Amino acid sequence: IIMSSSELDRSMLLFGHESDLADTSIWGSKGAGWRVAAEIGSALWESERRVSLSADAKFLGLAAGQAYAEREVAALLGVHSNNITLVDRRFEPLVLERFNKEHFDAQIVKSGLFTYLNKPTQTNPDKFDLVTILGIEYVLADEVRMRALISHLPNVTAPGGFVCIFPYFGKSLANLWRHHGFKEISGYKGPASLLLYRFIV
């Protein structure tokens, strides 16, 4: 089944907005980011003998909701808020107010996940050193959406960049990840897996 980006985004409404899902999932709440940061830090230590991303690393949080977990990941990996882009169909006014009060200077993009990923590179030129999709496990348990997501991720991932999805309740699609240029660091191990891949093109 092939669906357009807008159709994929509309199909996500069956489960509610991305922000609604991320806000209500324990995986997208405070305290959840440490697991993601620990996995990435471990991968960096093995390959480069460091546990944080470079000072100028760019971080993309997709379906970010209130961004509790994303902000935790960024802090633990040393990513400055100026280098963070958060994408979601909507951000509640109270969330934006909190960001402003806390001087959290991330770029906020109001867009459906698939619509954003499918933008032509000339209008969405940034490539990110870290891309996360946290707390929308029921959406990505659907194989059509997951396959579409994997095929679109090279549009936004820098060479050597990490992609993390947590938790994942679908099935193993290791061959598809490999086909699109991703090296497995932490693959499917059953329900609630943390998927971590590195874009090696």
Beta strands, then each sheet from edge to edge (+ up, - down):
strand 1: 59-62
strand 2: 84-88
strand 3: 107-110
strand 4: 128-134
strand 5: 157-168
strand 6: 182-186
strand 7: 193-199
sheet 1: 3+ 2+ 1+ 4+ 5+ 7- 6+
end
